[in-house]
Amino acid sequence: MQKIQEELKQMDESMEAILRGNVLPIDKWRLLFQIQAHLYRFELLFDTFNNDSNLMINEITNKNINPAKTNISMKKL
């Protein structure tokens, strides 16, 4: 665990050194990264919601269509 923390600290320091020459200070870059991470999580959440909604719609549609097919086949008999 200690080794991972040291590696993360080293990565953070190297990123800070890379970004130091850019227009935004490192705390602003971190803020942008956090915002991007939250946006990505919301995208995943909404994609999951849309997939679940589509599954529910398909199930409801199939339930409504299947009785109609059986009624038609019974009328033919």
N, C-alpha and C positions, 0 to 999 in steps of 0.2 A: 504494500500500500504506500509505503514511504517512497519507494522508487517511482511509482506512478505519479505521486504528487510532485516529486522533483522534476520529472519529465514534463508535466503540465506547466510547472513554473518556468522551466526553460523554454518551452514553446511559447508561453505568454510573453516572456522577455524578448524572444526573437521576433515575434509578431509586432511587439511594441517598437523594436528597432527598425523593422521594415516600414511600419506605418508612420514613424516619427517624421519623416520627410514629407509626408502628404499633408494636404490642407487641414484635415480634421485632426484634433487631438485624440489620443488613444481612448479616452473615456467616451468620446462621441462614437468612435468605431465600435466600442463594446455595446453601447446603447443600440446602434443600428443592427448589430449582430443579434442582440436580444429581441429586438422588434421582428427581425426576419425569422428567428426561431419560433416566436409566437404566431406569426402569420402562417408559417408552415404547419404548425400544430392545428390551427383553425382550418386550414385547407384539408388536412387529414380528417378532422372531425366532421366537416361538412361533406366530404366525399363518402365517409362512412354513413352519415345520415342519409345522403342521396341514395346510396346503394341499398340501405335498409328500406327506404321508402319505395324504391323501385321493386324490391322483392315483395313488399306488402301489396303494392298495386297489382303486380302480376298474380299473386295468390288470389286476390279479390276478383280480378278479371277472370281467372281460370274457374273459380267457384261459380261465377255468374254465367260463364259460357257453357260449362259442362252440364248443368241441369237443362239448359235450352236444347242441347244436343240430345239428351235422353228423352225429353218431351217430344222432340221431332221423331225420334226413332220409335217411340211408343205409338205415336199417331199413325205412323206408317204400318205398324203391325195391325 
